[in-house]
Amino acid sequence: MNRPLTAACAALVIVVVLALASLFTVEQTEQVLITQFGRPVKVIPEPGLHAKLPFVQTVISFDRRLLNQELQGEEVILGDQRRLIVDSFTLFRITDPLRYYQAVGPAENGIRGRLNSIVSSSLRRVLGNHTLLDVLSKDRTNIMAAIRGQVNTEMAGFGVSIEDVRIRRADLPEENTQAILSRMQSERERIAKQLRAEGAEASQRIRADAERDRTVLLAEAGATADKLRGQGEGDASRLYAAAYQQDSGFFAAWRTLLAYREAFGAGNARLVLTPDNDFLRYLQAAPVPAPR
């Protein structure tokens, strides 16, 4: 009675062990390579529950997500012979687990050293054909595309796809930085001196033009004033002559009264004249109107 029960339990245990050894789960972020005695059998890219031969086949998982690899700063010589310290990072994805396994092995990080070497070589080749101005300008996008293309071509045999290669930071070496800063300072000082000299020259030119215009305007104004004054005096003379012709006595009396106002208008004028002086005649007797 106990023997059949024991046999059933043993069979159940065997079935459970075989099931656990045969079934495995592939996650959404994984892709799996099945090997049998070290020899690749098949690739399972789809997530879900899968089966394998127990104790014979081995499941090797690879990450199917986008992976990041950073390359620390290294010195690169540009096309204009300037030196640049470049930090970069690479985004890659394992696209062919079988080829990756055949080229690198089961270790997922086994590709990183090789990737660093290829990215470094590509950076040196491509940047060596461009100047510092190219790296700092909009041409940088084309430069990075060329680097990515070269790295992708070389990494295709490893079952890896290069999604992007970017320069995270590009700095000049310390000695170059100081030299460039000194040169920039000298250049800015030269430009400042040139601008100050041009400003002084323009200021003198503007002052000279303004002084010339002032002299011309004053001369023209003086000439116009003299002309108008002459015309006024001529008109006044004509008016005086016309008034004199109409009534010479009134005109003489009017001119004398105007002279009185000019002489005695202030109230403190003193004149030394003889009593019979003709200038005082209207103070002694009123003018007699001329007969009409």
C-alpha positions, 0 to 999 in steps of 0.5 A: 500500500505504501509502495504505490504511494511512494512511487506516485510521489516520486513520479510526481516529483520527477514530473515537477522537476522535469517541468521546471527544467523544461519551461522558462519565461522570456521577459519583455526586455529579453531575447534568448539563445538556446544552446545544446552542449555549447552549440547554438540551437535557436533564438527566441526573440518573443516574450512568453513561456517557452520549453527546452530539453531539460538538463541538455539545453541551456538558456542564455538571455540578452537584453533587447533594450537600448544600452549605453556605453560611455567613453571617457575623455581622450585627446584627439588631433583635429584637421587643423592640428588642434588638440581636443579632449573628447568625451562621448557616449554610444547607444547600442542594441543587441539585434542578433543574439546568435551572432553576438554569442559567436563573436563575443560569448555569453557575457553581455558586457563582453562587447563593451571593450571592443565597442570602446576601441572601435568608437575611439578609432572612428572618432580619431579618423573622422575628427582628424579631417575636420577643424575645431570650427566644424566641430563647434558649428552646425556641421557637428551633426554630419560629423556625428552621423559619419562616426555613427555610420563607421561604428555601425558598419564595424559592429555589424559582425558582432550582432550589434546595432549602433543607434547613436554616437554623441560627443558629450563634451569637447574641451581644449587641453589646459595649455591650449585653452590658456593660449587661446584665451590670451590670443582672444584677449589680444584680438579683442584689445586690437578690435577695441583700439581700432573701433576707438580710433574709427570713432575718434575719426568719425567724431572729428569728421562730424564736428568738422562737417557741423562747423562747416555747416554752421559757418555756411548757415551763419554766412547765408543768414547774415547775407539774407539779413543784410539783404532784408535790412537793405530792403527794409531801409529802402522801403522805409526811405520810400515811405519817408519820402512819400510821407514828406511829399504829402505833408512836409510840415507834419513829417518834420514835426513827427520826426522831431517828436520821435527825437523827443521821445528818444531823448527824454523818454527815460526821464533822466536825460540832460541836454546842454542847448541854447534856448533858441536851439531849433531842436526845442522849438516845439517845446516852446510853441506848438507846430503850425499846420500847413495850409491845405 
